[in-house]
Structure formats: C-alpha cells, structure tokens
C-alpha cells in the first residue's frame, strides 16, 4: 500500500529539472532508462496533463488537450534522473470509435507486461464522479500485475472542503481500496502535490533498494 509506508521528504523546489524523453507511438519505441518508472492513467479530460504539469512546476510539459482522446502516444519524462514519468493515453472519450477504445485496453495491458521498471501507477478519477466499470477494470489490471497503485482524485478545488472526505471515501469504496490510497489533488491550489511526490519518491527508493539487494544476493544475475 503506497501510503502505508513512510513518505520520502520532498526537497524544496523539487523537481528542478524535468526533461522530455520521447513520445512512443508503439511500445517497442518506449525508452529504457535505468530509473524507476511511474505511470499516469485516466479518462480523457480527468486532468492528467494538468496533474503532470502541476507536479513538475511547468505550464506546458504535458499538453492540456483541446481534442481529448485523440492522442495514442505514451509520453516519457525524466525527472531529475530520479524517476521517469510515463503519461499513458486517456480513454473513454465519447467520440473515439469503439475499436480504438478496445485497442486502448490492449495497449495498457501490453505496457504493464513490458515495463518491469514500473514501480507505481497513478490512476486518476475526477473527485466529483464515482469510478465506473472502466476504472474498476483498469485498477484490476494493475492489481493483478502486482503493481502498487495510488488513486488521485483530481479537480479537488471543485468540491467544497466539507464534502471532500465523503467524496474520497466513496471513490475508495467503489474501487475497494484503502481510503489512505486515495489522494486529493488540485492543479489550481497544488493541494496534494507534496503528498504525491513523497509517495512517488518513497516508492522509487524502495524499488531501488530491493533491486540492489536482489542483485547483491545473486551477483551472476547482473553479469
Ligand atoms: P486530460 O485530458 O486528462 O489531460 O485533462 P486536462 O489536464 O487537459 O484537463 C481537462 C480540463 O480540466 C481542462 O479544462 C483543465 O483546465 C481542467 N482542470 C484540470 N485540472 C483541474 C483542477 O485541478 N482544477 C480545476 N478547477 N480544473 C482543472
């Protein structure tokens, strides 16, 4: 459970440097940078680009999209040589043909199968909406693959503070996840930013420690 572990301290002004690595049209084109990877996934228009821009202190790193659902690329970013962020295509946009929607599921499953460096998945849900079948399906793919997953309830500023707890609890129970694994985020106020970085960095550190421990245990594995 990502938030069940102590969060890493987030240095003041982190992250200073974020570099775009590449856009991969196909998984074979995905970069293999030797860093822990974090993926971002959610319905079109949920606020995924705004979350990535907000976390990275940028306005235009990820494009806040005028034509949601049309991009089928995975965009990769290197955050200060500490972690790689993978921005997965959005889904569920009504105007996208059904065949393309079905393709999306195959892409995500292929991505999960091919990225051993993936240490944490952030699944985005609009704080005002209850997760639907697509989100439940997506969460089950992460869970079945043994991936750690945090739920980000986006656009938190759109809900009165008095209703926040109720919304986060409803989202957690619809997805059958512990309440502590649902984090509210607002791109306007930056609420949730330090909490998310704390969880991302802690998870990245844990993954690096366990991979160096396993290569020390069997040195021939790294030869
Ligand atoms: P994406 O399609 O998931 O990448 O979503 P975008 O980041 O493009 O956001 C979709 C729309 O929601 C845009 O009009 C954003 O300005 C708006 N939006 C995103 N995040 C927030 C937020 O935290 N608060 C508010 N009020 N609006 C947001």
Boltz pocket constraint, residues with backbone or C-beta under 6 A from the ligand:
constraints:
  - pocket:
      binder: B
      contacts: [[A, 42], [A, 43], [A, 44], [A, 45], [A, 46], [A, 47], [A, 48], [A, 49], [A, 50], [A, 51], [A, 63], [A, 64], [A, 65], [A, 68], [A, 90], [A, 154], [A, 155], [A, 156], [A, 157], [A, 158], [A, 185], [A, 186], [A, 187], [A, 188]]
      max_distance: 6.0
